[in-house]
Amino acid sequence: MSKSKQEETELIRKQMERTPYREHSAPLFLTSSFVFNSAEQMEALFNGQEEGDIYSRYANPNTSELINKVCHLEEAEAGFATASGMAAVWASMAALLSSGDHILANKAVFGSTYQLLDLVLPRFGIAASFADFSTRESIVEAIRPNTKMLLVESPSNPALQMIDLAMVGKVAREHGIIFNVDNCFCTPILQKPIPLGADIVTHSATKYMDGQGRTLGGLILGSEALIEKITFFCRHTGPAMSPFNAWLLSKSLETLPLRMERHCANALAVAEFLEGHPKIHSVLYPHLPSHPEYELAKRQMRYGGGIVSFEVEGGKAAAQAMLNHTKMCSLSSNLGDSRTILTHPATTTHSKLTPDERVDVGITDGLVRISVGLEHASDIIADLRQALQALSS
Ligand SMILES: *Cc1c(COP(=O)(O)O)cnc(C)c1O
């Protein structure tokens, strides 16, 4: 992968080849299939002697452009684009694991990923279990003879626990296990798991990559060898991303570095405001010195990310009242949007967990997750300040 230009430049200039129409901005190819110049070319494309698009379930110029950009960012050899983040997570497991295998995940994973591990994979004879990935010992202890994949998200959602990716990568290599990282929260602008030892990286492009809450999308990145297996699986099971979504996402990537910088600067300002507030019990933000894994977060993430979690004094009632008192911020379960979003994880995204499971992954009843948007930081803070003031003390 040539690294001749800076990321900002590559994301803007790494476009598909211009068509005879001399368009400046990459065009959208809304076509299900492609035609061939001859029967011989058709044969060559089908047997792989010639490269080119055949059918949009396999590949399309728009999805290929998007994959090329994200491969560049993640320092990956190859990738595949899917219709959603969950399609990417599922394909990364279904393509690489078989009946009799075991997958070991950190105990704090995205809600649907948890359901997949807990209820879907066992139906196909793939066992899944959860461990605390904060130390090497606790991972090694949970590895079984048939463990084929380790799965983590760092920082975790919504408790923002940091996992040392280089440490897990080393354990995976020593045991010959595939290391799969969901890098959705950070995007490759903040954190690149592959150079740290990950074999597979997945993304929900729905979040920061789109960045404006318009579309769903997913990506799977990795080595040529692993992506070949994933591509085979996806081509024949059909979770491909639509060309329209790929076109939209590829344009969004042009501003990703700029947006991530601002998301993170705003999030740090929000975290610092909340940390000093008398109605806030605690604040979690990876780049706040009070974060329990601050040193690791500083080493592993370029900026602290766009998500801040905090505990309001007064439990569930106070947390829900604070959400109700906001005037500008949105109440939604999504994240990574230009609009600031507040969520109460215990009653929404993580309501399927038992109370004990929630406590185990750091989700208390007073916990609020804020996905800090791109509005001016002073306006976001003003809305939070008045919402906290409105709480009866
Ligand atoms: C949202 C999300 C997903 C799922 O992505 P969709 O695009 O909604 O399918 C997976 N992992 C993480 C960490 C997410 O935040």
Ligand as a Chemical Component Dictionary entry (heavy atoms), coordinates in Angstrom:
data_LIG
# 
_chem_comp.id                   LIG 
_chem_comp.type                 NON-POLYMER 
_chem_comp.pdbx_formal_charge   0 
_chem_comp.three_letter_code    LIG 
# 
loop_
_chem_comp_atom.comp_id 
_chem_comp_atom.atom_id 
_chem_comp_atom.alt_atom_id 
_chem_comp_atom.type_symbol 
_chem_comp_atom.charge 
_chem_comp_atom.model_Cartn_x 
_chem_comp_atom.model_Cartn_y 
_chem_comp_atom.model_Cartn_z 
_chem_comp_atom.pdbx_ordinal 
LIG C1 C1 C 0 -23.739 0.360  15.493 1  
LIG C2 C2 C 0 -22.689 -0.631 15.781 2  
LIG C3 C3 C 0 -22.679 -1.874 15.139 3  
LIG C4 C4 C 0 -23.764 -2.294 14.167 4  
LIG O1 O1 O 0 -23.787 -1.517 13.030 5  
LIG P1 P1 P 0 -25.111 -1.304 12.132 6  
LIG O2 O2 O 0 -24.590 -0.490 11.001 7  
LIG O3 O3 O 0 -26.122 -0.628 12.982 8  
LIG O4 O4 O 0 -25.556 -2.662 11.722 9  
LIG C5 C5 C 0 -21.665 -2.753 15.441 10 
LIG N1 N1 N 0 -20.702 -2.442 16.341 11 
LIG C6 C6 C 0 -20.678 -1.254 16.979 12 
LIG C7 C7 C 0 -19.591 -0.969 17.954 13 
LIG C8 C8 C 0 -21.663 -0.313 16.729 14 
LIG O5 O5 O 0 -21.657 0.850  17.378 15 
# 
loop_
_chem_comp_bond.comp_id 
_chem_comp_bond.atom_id_1 
_chem_comp_bond.atom_id_2 
_chem_comp_bond.value_order 
_chem_comp_bond.pdbx_ordinal 
LIG C1 C2 SING 1  
LIG C2 C3 SING 2  
LIG C2 C8 DOUB 3  
LIG C3 C4 SING 4  
LIG C3 C5 DOUB 5  
LIG C4 O1 SING 6  
LIG O1 P1 SING 7  
LIG P1 O2 DOUB 8  
LIG P1 O3 SING 9  
LIG P1 O4 SING 10 
LIG C5 N1 SING 11 
LIG N1 C6 DOUB 12 
LIG C6 C7 SING 13 
LIG C6 C8 SING 14 
LIG C8 O5 SING 15 
# 
